């Protein structure tokens, strides 16, 4: 068994394991003694009906994370002696897909968990779910009259829909509509805390954040509520720390500040029952366990105990009754449950197996390039690299000036690659990682072309440099013999991944295996369940991938519980205002015109139209 060079045991310890056959195994965290499921078997099963790429959702992982978050909070509550309960609330925006929401509601029902919405569309989703009687629907975001009316009226059918006040203007609208409907609202108030967090989403925290009331407007809101006899409706205080908070100390400080506002608002006379601490619980994408953008320096248990302990200390000190604790841990809930699996379509290999043979007509600089092989050594490695690039650059100038031909420059480039790779091999064998030349050589990696769209399936990797672990799902018991970067299927130079999570840190190349002829080779991208499915765009009109939800069972078996066919070309054309019927009609007329001119035969015309129709109904990605 080769070493775990991809860090699978670090970032995927509860979910993934390298099997003895070298394939990636999926562990069942709900039944830790259960035999792992071979991921390649799931892919082979899916290949019988569908084509990659796929999003594979593992329902066991979603259920496990829901259990973990709720059970760890209840354990902390019991251990610390907190005098109330915990309610988890899932923010729909993190992953709005129907199958995900249904599973979240199903697995969290025993905890009376609720949903958080930030738009009318999300409110419709929440109101249509089979929530328990005590589950909350928390309405954040900007609200118009229709949003507010729907929320208020839903309380008439025994739903606990809480309107969170985001601004004084919104409060005035809520007051006006509640009076016109003669319905007492369930209200929350969102407060901008002053504490700033570190990390990528620091702008969503502090008093310059986009949502909620600043300190000076909180008292005005309370005065307006009291004046309109609605202060008794204010039952929830909400504040949002941010997403993917890396440092546990920041979580403690933020919780402490939230308590101070809760205490003051309670003393003002509002009957607050819930303290909603929003999101923030991070995912350790790298397994480093450090306060960094892609990692966190705390465990789930530590997160829960720190929050509960801080709340108890502050409320006991103020002699305030302990409220129900709410958190909106969307990222941590759904991120581990989805895996993007794609196949490698082609490679661009910057390597030459043998050194080209010199002849008398070759330029003298070509012989100098070959002579470099004779003096590669530790002391002269930088000199070798410098000489090689100098000779190659001079010969390229000669080609541009027409002094050497295409065959000559082809031979020169092959020689350059051969010598360069011998230098690179020497650096690796002698472990000269600290040498400045090592980083330059890493930038000369081979390219593996994957059957996926970075912009559609992994938008955060492109937009904000988010890291997701990437690893082959097979041959993990064989030492990789290539170091590559990944290129997607789009025609865009940005569609490239050149940062990878490995066991020994973040690297600019991915160790990978050389492809064999007629062999399918698959890579998995992990922890893609949060945001990636809903933020993707239609770059090059690559649509949603095929999706499969699987359930891990006993003895290494699995069950496919749901399949969702990815976007057809006709669907993505419709997204950008094309009618597939109109396109087919126009193309058919054009084809008929050339057939009438005898430019194509009847057989060719029929074949052309058949292929055109098949493409309209086909998958947007590469199909075997």
N, C-alpha and C positions, 0 to 999 in steps of 0.2 A: 504494500500500500504506500503510495506516494504521500509526501507531507501535504497537509491541508493548506496549500499555497493561496487559496482564495479566501481563507478566513471563515469558512462555513461554520466551524464549531464556535466561532466568536459571535458573529452576527445572527446566526440561525440556530442557536443551541437548542431551543425548544421545538423547532420545526423541521430541521433538515439534518441529514446524516449521509456521509459517503458510504455506500454499500460495498461489500466485499468484491462485487463484480465491477466496481468502478462507476456505477451509475449513481445518480443522486436519489436518495430516499426521502420520502415525506414521512415525518414522525407524526403520530397522533397524540397531541399533548393532553387530550381528554382521557386517554387510556395509555399511560406511559409504558406499559408492558406489551403493548400491541406491536406486532411486526411492522417495520416501515413499508411503505408503498413505493415501488419503483416508478419514478416519474416518467421514465422512457416508455413504460407500459401504458401509462395514461395517454401519452402522445401517439403511440401506435394505434390505440383504440380510437382516438379522435381522427386520425388520418384515414380511417375507413370511410368516413363521411365528409370530413372537412379538410381544408388546407391550412397550413400555418400562414401567418402568425396567429397565435391564440392568446387570449387572457384565460388563465386557469384559476378559477376561484375555489379555494379550499374551505368548505363550510365549517369544518372542524376548527380551523384557525380563528374564524370570526366568532364562533361560539365560545372558544377558549378565552379570547381577549375580553369579551363581554363579561364572562364569569370572573376573570382575574380582577378587572377594575372594580367590580361591585364587591367581590369577596374580600379584596385587600382593604377597601374602605371600611367594610363592616368589621373586619378583624381589628383595624386601628381604632375604630369607635369603641369596641368592646375592651380592648387592652388599655386605652387611655382614659376611658370612663366618660366619653362624650354622651350627653343626655338627649340625643335625638338621632335621626337616621340619615341615610345617604340616598339620593336619587340621581342616577345617571341620565343624561339627556344627550341624544345623538344629533349632531348638526347635519342636516340633510345635504348641505352644500359640499361636504367632503367627498361624498359619492352618492349621487342621486339615483343611480340605476335601480330599477324596480326590484330586481331579484335581491339586490343588496339590502334595500330598505325592508323588504318583506322578511328577510332572514334576521336583520337587526331587531325588528319588532318581535318576531317569534322567540328568539333566544333571550331577549331582555324582559319578556313579559313577567317572568317570575320575580323580577326586581322592581316591577311597576315603573319601568323606565319610560321616558318621554322623548319628544323630538323637538329640535330647534329649527326654526324657519327664518328665512331672510327675504322672502319674496312671496307674491301671491301664488305663483306656481308651486312653490314649496309648501305653502299653507294648504293648498288643495291636496297635495300628496299626504300631508300629515293628517288632515281631517278624514281622509278616506281609509286610514289604517285602523286595524282592530286593536287599539290600545286598551289598556285596563282603565277602570273607572278613575283611579288615582294618578294616572300618568299625565304629565304636563305637556302642553304644546306652548313653547316659549317663542314669541314673535319678536324678532329683532329686525334691524334694518329700517329703511324708509318706508312709511306706510301712507297710502292714499285713502280716500273715503271708502272705496270698495273693499280694500284690505281690512280696514277697521270695522266696517259693518259685518263682514263675514266672521271676523273673530268674535265680535260681541254676540251675534246671533247663535254661534256654535255653542255658547255656554248654555243656551236654552235646551240643548239636547244632551246635557250632562257631560260636556267636555270641558276640561280645565285649560282654556286658552288664555294665556297671559300676554297682554300687550305691554311691551317694554318701551317706556318713554325714551326717545332718542334726542328730542329737542323740545323747546318751549312751543314752537309752532305746531309740532305734532301733538303735543299735549292739548293745546287749544282745540284742535280738530277732534281729538278723542272725547273731550268734554262735550263739545257741540253734538256729536253723533250719539253719544250715550244718552244725552238728555232727550234727543229727538226720538230715540227708540225706547226710551224709558227702561234701559238696561244698565244695571250697575256693572262696571267693568272689573275684570281682574287685572291689576296693574303691577308692572315692575318699573324700576328706574335704572337706567344704565349710566354709570358714573365713570368719568375719565380719571383714573388714578394717576398720581404724579410719578410713580416709579417707572423707570425705563428698563427694559430687558435688553440683553445682548442677543446676538444672532441675526439671521436674515430678516426676521419680521419685527425688528425693534420699533419700526415706525407705527406698528399697530398698538403700541403701548404708550404710556405717558400722556400728559395733558395736551399734546399736539396730535393725538390720534384722531382718526376720522369720525368715530361714532361715540355717542354718549354725551352726557352733560358735563361741562367743566364745573369746577368747584363753585364758582360764583353764580352759576345758574341753578344749582341744586336747591338752594333756599327759595329761589323764585318759584320753582316747580312745586315745592312743598306748600308754599303760600297759596298758589293757585288751586291746588288740590283741596286745601282746607277751606278756602273761600267758596268752593263749589260743592262742599260736603262730600268729597271723594277721597279724603285722606285715609278713610277706613278701607279703601279698596287697594291701597298700596301694600302688597304682600310679598314682593320679591325685590331684592337688590342684585343688580347684575354689573359685573365689570369683567373685562376681557384682558388677560395678560398678554396673549399673543399665541403664535403657533410655534411648535418645536422649541420650547424654552430649554436651553442647554444646561443651566446652572440652578441647582436646588436652593441656593441662598436667595436667588431672585424670587423664587416661588414663595419662600417664607416671608420676605419683605412685602411682597405684593399682597399676600393673604392678610398680613398684619394691618396694612393700610386699608384694605377692604373692610376689615372689622371695625376700624375707627369710624368709617362712614356709616356702617350698619348701626353702631351704638348711638351715634348722634341723631340719625334719622328716627330710630326707635324712641329716643328720648323726646323728640319733637312730637311724637304721638302716633306715628305710623305703625300699624300692627304687622310689621315684617315677620314672615314665617320662613322664607327661603333666602339663603345667601348663595348666589350663582357666581362661581369663580371662573366661568368660561372655559376656554381651551388652554392649551399650554403643555400638557403632557407629551413629551417628545418620544421619538423612535430612535434607537441606536442603530443607524444605518450601517455604521462601520464596525461596530463591536468594540470600539476603543474605550468606552466608558469614561469619556472626557467631556469637559465643557467646551464643545466645538459645534460649528454649524451643523454637521452631519451626525453628531453624537450627543449624548447626555451623560452627566456625571452622577446619576442617581438611578436607583431601581424603582419599580412600580411601588413596592412596599414602602420605600423611603418617601416617595412622593406623597402617598396617602397619609402616612404617619406624621409627616411634617405639617401638612395642611390641618389635619384633625387636632394635633397638639397645639398649633398656633391659635386656632379658633377657640379651643377650650380655655387656654390661658387668658386670651383677651376678653372673652365673654364672662368668664368667672370674675376677672378683675373688675369689670364694669357692672357685675351683678345683673347680667342680661340673660334671659332664657335662651338656651341653645337652639338656633334655628336648624331647619333641614338643610343639609349640604347638597349643592348641585355642582357638577362639573360637566363640561361639554367636550369630552376627550374623543373627538372624531378621528384624528390621525392615528392615534395609538390603537383605536378600535379596529379600523379596517385596513390599515397599511399592510400588515403581515399576510392578509388573506388572499392576495392576488399575485400571480406570477405571469409575466409576459414571456412566452416561449416562441422563438423564431429560429428558422433554419438559415444556414449560410448558403448563399447562392453562388458566390464566386470569390476569387481572391486576386489581389494585385501583389505579387511577390517580387520584392526587390532583392533578388538573389540569383546568382549564376553558379551552376554546379561545377563547371570547369573553366579554367583560364583560357581565353582565346589565344590561338597560336600566331606568333609574329611572322610577318613576311617582309621582303625587302622594300615593298612599296609603302609600308606603314610609316607614319610620322615618328620621328625620334622620341617625341614626348610619350608615345604609347609604350615604347620600350622602357622609358624611365618609370612609368606607372607600374609596370610588371616588376621592375627591379626593387620596388618598395617591399615586396614580399621577403626579400633577403635580409632586410634590416629591421623588421618588426621586433621590438623589445620594449621592456618597461621604461628604459631611459629615453627611448626615441619614439614612443608611441604618438606624442603630439606632433612631432616632426613628420612622421609617416602620414598622419591625417592631413596636415597642412600641405605637404608635397602632392598628395593625391588630388586634393581639391584644386590646387594651382594648375597642375597639368590638364585636368579635365576642363577647367574654365578657359584656358588658353586654346584648347582644341575646339571648344564650342564657338569661340570667336572666329576661328578659321572656317568653321562650317557656315556661320552666318554670312561670312564674306565670300562664300563660294569657292574656297580653296581646297576643301575636302568634300566628298560626296556623301550620300545617304548611307551607303554600305559602310563607309569609313566611320561615320559618327555612331552607327549602330554597334560596331565592334568596340569603339572607344567606351561607350556607355556600359556594355557588357563587362569590359575589363575593369572599369571603375567599380561596378557593383561587386564583382568577384573580390577585388582587393579590399574594398570597404568592409565586406562581410568577414574577411579573414582578420581584419583589424578588430572588428566587433567581437568575434569569437575569442580572440586573444584577451581582450579587455574583460570579457565574462569569465574566462577560465582563470585568469590571474586575480579576479575579484577586485578590479580597479575602480570600484564604485565611486570613490572619493575624487578620482581624477576628473577634471573639468570636461574631458573628452567624452566621458560616459553619458552625460546628459545630452550632448550633441548627437551621439549615436542613437540614443533612445528616440529622438525625433525622426529617425530614418526607418521607422517601423513599417512592416508589411500592413496591408489593408485587407480586412475581411468584410465582404459586402453582405449585410444581413437583410432578410426579407421582413422589414418593418419600417415604419415611419417614426422617426424621433419626434416629430411635431404632433403626431396624432396620439401615440401611445406613451411617450415619455416627455411631455412638454416642459416639465420643470427642469429636466436635465439640460435642455436647450436654453430656456429662458433665465433661470436663476442658478445654474451650475449645481443643482441638487444631485447628490450622489445616490445611486441605487446599486446594491451589490449585483455583480454580473458573474456568472460562472457557467462552464459547460455542464450539461446534464448527463454526460457520458464520458468514459475514458479518464475518470478521476483517479484511477490507479495507474495511469501511465504519465510519465513526465512530459509536460508540454515542450515542444521543440521550436515554437514560434513565439515572437512577441509582436503583438499587432495592435492596431487601433480599429475601431468598428465604423463602418459607413452604412447608412441606411439606404433605402430604395428610392428616396427622393432625388430630384436633380437640383440639389442645393449643397453648397460647400459647408453650410452650417449643420448638415445632417450627419454629424460625425461625433463619436464618443472617444475621448482621449484622456479620461481620468477614471481610474478603476480602484475599487476597494480590494486590497489583498491582505494577507495575514500579517505582512510586515509593513503595512501603511498604505498610503495613497500613491499610486504609480501612474505614469503616463502611457504605459502599454499593458496589454492583457496577455499573460502567458496562455498559450493555446496550442492545440495539436495541428499538425499538418493534415490537410484533407486528403483522403484517398479517393480514387476514381469511383464514381457511382455510389458514394457513401453519403448518407444524410447526416449532417452534423448540426446539433441544436445547442443554443445558448438560452439560459434563463435569466431574466431580470426580476429581482425580488423586491418585495415591499412596495408594490405599485398600486395598492388598493385605495390610497388616499389622493384625491384630486386628479390623478393622471387620466382617469377615464372620462372625466367631465371637462377638463381644460383643453383637450386635444383640438387641433384645427385641421382643416382639409387641405393642407399643403400638397400640391400636385394632385389633389382630389383623391388622396388615399383616405378611406373612411374608417369607421369602427371595425376592429378585428372580430373574428369569430370568438365567441366566449363560451366557456364550459364551466359549470359548477359541479365539483366532485365532492363526494363524501368518502372519507377514509374509513374502512371497515376492518374487521379482524383478519389476522393471518396474511397480511400484505395485500389484501383485496381492496377494491374501491368500487364505487357506484357513481355513474354519471347521472346526476339528478336533474340537470337542466342544460340545454344547449341553445345558444342564441346565434343565429347566422349573422355574420358581419355584413356591413353595408354592400349592396350591389352598386354597380356603376350607375344604373338608372336612378338610384336614390341620391347619390352625391351630385349627379347632374341636376337633379331637382332642387337641391340645396342652393345651387348657384344659378337658379332661375332658368334652367333649360328643361324643356319638355322632351322626354325620351321618345314620345310619339311623333313630335314635330321633327326631331333629329332623324328618326328612322324614315319618315315620309320624304324629307328633303334628300336624304342619301339614296332612297329608292328611285326617286325621280331622276337623279343624276345618273344612276346606274342604268336605268331604262334608256336614257338619252344615248349613252355610249353603246348600248346593245343595239339600238335602232340604227346607229351609224356603222354597225358591224365591227366595232372596235374590240368587243369582247363577245364570246360565244354565250349561248343560253346556259351552258353548264357553268362557265366562269361567273356569269351574272348571279346564278342561283347560289353558287358557293360563296361569293362575296357577300350577298345579303344574309346568308345563313350565318357566316362568321360575325357579321356586324350585329345581328340580333343576339347571338350567343354572348358577345362582349357586353352588350347593354345589360344583360341579366347576370353577368359574371362578377366575381370577387374583385375588389380593387387592387389586391396584392398579387404577387407572382403565384401562379398555380402550376403544379406539375401536370 
